[in-house]
Amino acid sequence: MIEWPARIKLAQLPTPLTKLEKFSQRFENTTVWVKRDELTGTEVSGNKIRKLEFCIAEAQAQSCDTVITCGGIQSNHCRATAILGARLGMKVHLILRGERPQMPEGNLLMDYLSGAEITYLNQGEWSSHEALARELQASYQAQGRKAFFIPVGASDEVGLWGYIKASEELLQDFSDLDLEPEYIVTATGSGGTQAGLIVGTQMLGIRSQVVAFNVSDDAAYFDRKIRDDVTLWKQRYNQQFDQDAMTIKTVEGYLGAGYGIAGPEIFDIISELGRTEGLFLDPVYTGKAFHGMVTELLKGESGQLSGAKNVVFIHTGGLFGVFPQQQNFRFE
Ligand SMILES: Cc1ncc(COP(=O)(O)O)c(C=O)c1O
């Protein structure tokens, strides 16, 4: 039995697990399924809300009335936090990496519409974002407020619970569908979704291997980050968990020119999936991971997903990140 920490229900759960009937026809022996976490909400869609259910519960347990968090200008996590803050009556202060654009679009537009306060740090200043968060906490305290800090992507020992809880949902899905997928595939950006799935599947005895495609950093970074977060999680929640038994599989090679920069193959696969299934990916996270998964499946037995009869792709959301890059789609 898992002893869950405090959680507030914010997401529309459970999300569906659906089969890609038409798209899967391109593989000889594999069926691709999608865990539709882009449906966790309309405005708050995506994976972050699962983590925020635990992080915001923790903030409220500490009697905080303000949340400070950080990320890229088009951060889905920051957008979800800004919206949840408005819903829950908590002030949200975002520290965003980049220059203030003339016209906010995509996720950033929604940050403004949700009333979040925003401080921009340029690339050179970004390494001090956590120090700035501490300064802001002190200045809120001086105003009689209490601010809770959530790190990039809510990927810490608290947010880790989000995809442990999601693994429980997957276990139920697999039992309902009589499915035993060989692989569960996700994009990894700050590591928390990957970490939660690895821990959750191991705790619940799900035999599928978690395979992540990095959209930033590299495999060594995620190895370290996940081990560190799991260590903190074990200590904080007094969990008996065999860390040495974890398999952390991060497949490199699909990052392209860098975080947030996608080549034509990514825009093409987004269009193709839109046409064949009416399902929409984004160019920053899910498009790159999906492209990586398809390429590895097409390699067959020499690929990183060898022996895959059933693969579950976690659709982690990100739709609002499509619009700031709409000029990159090619139409015939
Ligand atoms: C749409 C989307 N997919 C995937 C990820 C990656 O998840 P994680 O940060 O938990 O690695 C993120 C956030 O970074 C995201 O916004």
The ligand as an SDF file (V2000), in Angstrom:
LIG
                    3D

 16 16  0  0  0  0  0  0  0  0999 V2000
    4.1980   19.4100  -22.6970 C   0  0  0  0  0  0  0  0  0  0  0  0
    5.3050   18.8900  -21.8660 C   0  0  0  0  0  0  0  0  0  0  0  0
    5.7080   17.6300  -22.0630 N   0  0  0  0  0  0  0  0  0  0  0  0
    6.7260   17.0970  -21.3680 C   0  0  0  0  0  0  0  0  0  0  0  0
    7.4070   17.8330  -20.4210 C   0  0  0  0  0  0  0  0  0  0  0  0
    8.5310   17.1890  -19.7130 C   0  0  0  0  0  0  0  0  0  0  0  0
    8.1510   16.7910  -18.4370 O   0  0  0  0  0  0  0  0  0  0  0  0
    9.1970   16.8780  -17.2640 P   0  0  0  0  0  0  0  0  0  0  0  0
    9.4970   18.3240  -17.0550 O   0  0  0  0  0  0  0  0  0  0  0  0
    8.4900   16.2700  -16.1240 O   0  0  0  0  0  0  0  0  0  0  0  0
   10.4030   16.1390  -17.6890 O   0  0  0  0  0  0  0  0  0  0  0  0
    7.0140   19.1610  -20.1710 C   0  0  0  0  0  0  0  0  0  0  0  0
    7.7080   20.0350  -19.2080 C   0  0  0  0  0  0  0  0  0  0  0  0
    8.8860   20.1490  -19.0840 O   0  0  0  0  0  0  0  0  0  0  0  0
    5.9360   19.6930  -20.9100 C   0  0  0  0  0  0  0  0  0  0  0  0
    5.5330   20.9620  -20.7200 O   0  0  0  0  0  0  0  0  0  0  0  0
  1  2  1  0
  2  3  1  0
  2 15  2  0
  3  4  2  0
  4  5  1  0
  5  6  1  0
  5 12  2  0
  6  7  1  0
  7  8  1  0
  8  9  2  0
  8 10  1  0
  8 11  1  0
 12 13  1  0
 12 15  1  0
 13 14  2  0
 15 16  1  0
M  END
$$$$
